[in-house]
Amino acid sequence: MWRSGALLVLGLVACARSTPDDANDAAPADAPESPVTIDVRAVDAQVADAGSMDAPSMDAPSMDVPMDSGVTAMDIVHVDAPSVDVRVVEASVVDAGVRDAAPPDAGCDHGLPAGWPSSFTPWTGNPVLLPRASAALQGADNVYAPELRRLGEARLLWYGAQGGDGHDRIYLAVAHDGAEWRRWPTDADPQPVLDRGTSNHVNDPSVVRAGSTWRMYYTDAATAENDRIWLAESAGATTFVKVREVLGTGAPGAWDAEKVGRPSVILEGGVYRMWYDGTAAGRRSVGLATSTDGVNFVRHPSNPLFLDAGAVDVERVGDTYVMLREGGDGTYWATSPDGLCWTDRGRLFARSGAAYDAFGQVTPFLEVEGGAVRSVWFGGASVSTWNRNRIALALPAGAPSPGPWGCTACVAAGVTCTEACAGAGRSGACAVPGSTTEGRCCACTDDGCGACTAAADCHAACVSNGAASGWCAAPGSSDPSRCCSCVP
């Protein structure tokens, strides 16, 4: 295979490369042997790295590239030279290997979402959340698959983590505006809000609120990596209980005959729309299933909707659906007017250049609040095997700093400033995001509610009363009924 050092972007409106089916896989999944013929010419090649010499212009003639090389008609070819901008002259798929589904189509392109940011950049204070080595069930290596929802003044972050025993579980962290993430039930010993039970792993949460019930759709593998999509429910943000499998594998020979997982669910007008990964013959693509009761889902007849892509998140931005997907060199995106016909828009943002996402960005999530894009959350892949991830975020151009997070480099791995300060009997937050200087990055203060609770702080007081988290709402108060604000 031709290899030269850069990332050659091939095409604008076609299919994305298949990426690892699970962040615990040893390496990206192999694609089938069906060949893809691509006619490529590199035009006006420029070296992207300022510190490198200019690359000469190249003329690459037509070449047959086997599918197992990872190349499709909207793909990334890993080569051995600095980044090169390439314009595709012609690209044709000889054998799609997946029924007669059409690739993403420019014919449904109705423009960018209203108010869409001009660019996104990984935050300089990343990573935001690291594995917690001292917690046996959470382990020291792998946190990813972030899912955020707003509840009043709180932001709820469900995420997956691989324990020291090799099994994945789903956890919760909570942040008040302008505060650090607090793990449930404690920072020192986070516990899963959905345990694996008898399954090999549970992960990839997608959470919606239906009336007073939280519904979590997630990947459940009873054995090995045999993924299926399940539903769990809870009256609060914690202690989810498994309900049942809601989507199994497709019929023999179908594009999703081997695995289904990584659901992304939106509840609109009483209809649950679930975009999900389907796998067959080593190839992963995206389909849609719908339900009116949130339990019985029906596959869309046009499936698969997006070929050679996975770990997607779909959110509504104005009158446009936006799909994010993971990639070895960054996060990619596509848009759709109806959630069925997708226009691929290529890479949304690249790797940061730091160690935490040196090998890619997995399981991205688009945070939308009040119809406006707030941020993108993702798992930064710190090793090539994609099994040592850290949760990070990217910000739109012009966005303010997201909060006093990002002091993980100057405290013990996985420890927040809140916890570091608690050791001295005080509350605290990250004062200098990105700092590596101990004693400078954390700001320890009295939260002002010490007179109304016997607990270490309001987070601990709220959790002891069955809540997910809490903060001091009335500093200086001595009235226990009003000083702490708790998240149910």
Secondary structure, 3 states (H helix, E strand, C coil): CCCCCCEEEECCCCCCCCCCCCCCCCCCCCCCCCEEEEEEECCCCCCCCCCCCCCCCCCCCCEEEEHHHCCCCCEEEECCCCCCCCEEEEEECCCCCCCCCCCCCHHHCCCCCCCCCCCEEECCCCCCECCCCCCCCCCCCEEEEEEEEEECCEEEEEEEEECCCCCEEEEEEEEECCCCCEECCCCCCCCCCECCCCCCEEEEEEEEEECCEEEEEEEEECCCCCEEEEEEEECCCCCCEEEEEEECCCCCCCCCCCEEEEEEEEEECCEEEEEEEEEECCEEEEEEEEECCCCCCEECCCCCCECCCCCCEEEEECCEEEEEECECCEEEEEEECCCCCCEEEEEEEECCCCHHHCCCEEEEEEEEECCEEEEEEEEEECCCCCCCEEEEEEEECCCCCCCCCCCCCCCCCCCCHHHHHHCCCCEEEECCCCCCCCCCCEEEECCCCCCCCCCCCHHHHHHHCCCCEEEECCCCCCCCCCCEEEEC
